[in-house]
Amino acid sequence: MADKDQKLIEIQEKLDQLISSYEMCMEANSMLSSEIEEIKTRLDKRNAEYETLKERFETLKVARSIGDTPEGKKEARAKINAIVREVDQCIALLNR
């Protein structure tokens, strides 16, 4: 009987250790999940910043290319005039 009781005690101790390990793993998993969500949020913000900066950079490239040369200025004026004429035509069509 004592041998059987000893085995039960050992099994109970191992079970307690296993439960303790499981609880520690669950806690670590929860912490890691929170960290992943935080990192995803930061990544989304960085991606949004990147896209904004990319758009600003493209706008700046276009603006610089237009203003660098006299031909660029003429082209820019021509494009702007064409856009204004197109807008005027649209307004005229809407007023009919």
C-alpha positions in Angstrom: 0.0 0.0 0.0 2.8 2.5 0.8 4.3 1.9 -2.6 1.0 2.6 -4.2 0.5 5.7 -2.2 4.0 6.9 -3.1 3.3 6.4 -6.8 0.0 8.4 -6.4 1.9 11.2 -4.7 4.5 11.3 -7.5 1.8 11.3 -10.1 0.1 14.2 -8.3 3.3 16.1 -8.1 4.0 15.6 -11.8 0.4 16.6 -12.6 0.8 19.8 -10.5 4.1 20.6 -12.4 2.3 20.0 -15.7 -0.6 22.3 -14.7 1.9 24.9 -13.6 3.8 24.7 -16.8 0.6 24.9 -18.8 -0.5 28.0 -16.9 2.9 29.6 -17.5 2.6 28.8 -21.2 -0.9 30.3 -21.5 0.3 33.5 -19.8 3.3 33.7 -22.1 1.0 33.1 -25.1 -1.3 35.9 -24.0 1.6 38.3 -23.6 2.9 37.4 -27.0 -0.5 37.8 -28.6 -0.8 41.3 -27.1 2.7 42.2 -28.3 1.8 40.9 -31.8 -1.3 43.1 -31.9 0.7 46.1 -30.7 3.3 45.5 -33.4 0.6 45.1 -36.1 -0.9 48.5 -35.0 2.6 50.1 -35.2 3.2 48.6 -38.6 -0.2 49.8 -39.9 0.7 53.3 -38.8 4.2 53.1 -40.4 2.6 51.9 -43.7 0.2 54.8 -43.6 3.0 57.2 -43.0 5.0 55.6 -45.8 2.2 56.0 -48.3 1.7 59.6 -47.3 5.4 60.4 -47.7 5.5 58.5 -51.0 2.6 60.6 -52.4 4.3 63.8 -51.2 7.6 62.7 -52.8 5.9 62.0 -56.1 4.2 65.4 -56.0 7.5 67.1 -55.2 9.2 65.2 -58.1 6.6 66.5 -60.5 6.8 70.0 -59.1 10.5 70.1 -59.4 10.5 68.6 -62.9 8.1 71.3 -64.0 10.0 74.2 -62.5 13.5 73.2 -63.4 13.5 74.2 -67.1 11.7 76.8 -69.2 10.3 74.0 -71.3 8.9 72.4 -68.1 7.2 75.7 -67.2 5.7 75.9 -70.7 4.4 72.3 -70.5 3.0 73.0 -67.0 1.1 76.1 -68.2 -0.1 74.2 -71.3 -1.4 71.3 -69.1 -3.0 73.7 -66.6 -4.7 75.6 -69.5 -5.9 72.3 -71.0 -7.4 71.2 -67.6 -9.0 74.6 -67.1 -10.6 74.4 -70.6 -11.8 70.9 -69.8 -13.3 72.1 -66.5 -15.0 75.0 -68.3 -16.5 72.6 -70.9 -17.8 70.4 -68.1 -19.4 73.5 -66.4 -20.9 74.5 -69.7 -22.4 71.1 -70.1 -23.8 71.2 -66.6 -25.4 74.6 -67.2 -27.4 73.4 -70.2 
